[in-house]
Amino acid sequence: MKNILFIATLAISLGLIIFLYQRLTATEAALRVAEKHFADCQQVTFQLQNQLSEDEKSAAAHSTTAPSISR
């Protein structure tokens, strides 16, 4: 009886370790995807800020209203 209880405890522990390892692996993969999306969003934001800045400079040079100001 004592050996059966020990083997059952060992099997449950091994199952839990495998389950947690799979969850960790899936979480790390999701984190990598989220970090890539975040980096892509930062790049797009940077490009849009540069474009807006150029548009505002161009509008100021031509004495017109910048696109960000007109609504």
N, C-alpha and C positions, 0 to 999 in steps of 0.2 A: 504494500500500500504506500509505503514511504517513497519507494522508487517511482511509482506511477505518478504520485503528486509532484515529485521533482521533475520528471520528464514533461508533465503537463505544464508546469511553470516555465520550464525551459522553452517549450514550443510556443507558449503565449508570448514570452519575451522576444523570441526570434521573430515571430509574426509582427509584433509591435515595432521592432527595429526595422524590418523590411518596409512596413507601412510608412513609418516616419521618414525613411530614406527616400521613398517614392514621392512623398509630399514635399520634401526638401528639394528634390530634383525639379519637380514641377514648378515650385515657387521660384527657384533660381532662373528657370527658363522664362517665366513670366516677368521677372525683374529685368532680365536682359532685353526683352521686347519693350517693356515700359521705358527703360533708359534710352533705347533707340528712338522711340516715338518722341520722348522729351527732347533729345538732341535734334531731331528733325524739326520739331516745333520751334526750338531756339533759333535754328538756322533760318527758317521761314520768317520768324519775327524780326531777326536782324536784317534780312533782305527787305522786308516791308518798311522797316524804319529807315533804311537807307533810301529807298524809293520815295518815301514821304518827305524826307529831308531834301532830296533833290527837287521834288515837285515844289516844295515851299520856297527853296532858293530861286527856282526858275520863275515862280509866280512873283516873288519879291522883285526880281530883276525886271520883270515886265509890268510891274505895278498892277497886278491883277490879284484876285482873291485866290488863296491857296485851296486846293481840294479839301483839305482837312478843316478849313474854316467855314466853307460854304455848306449849308445844310438845307 
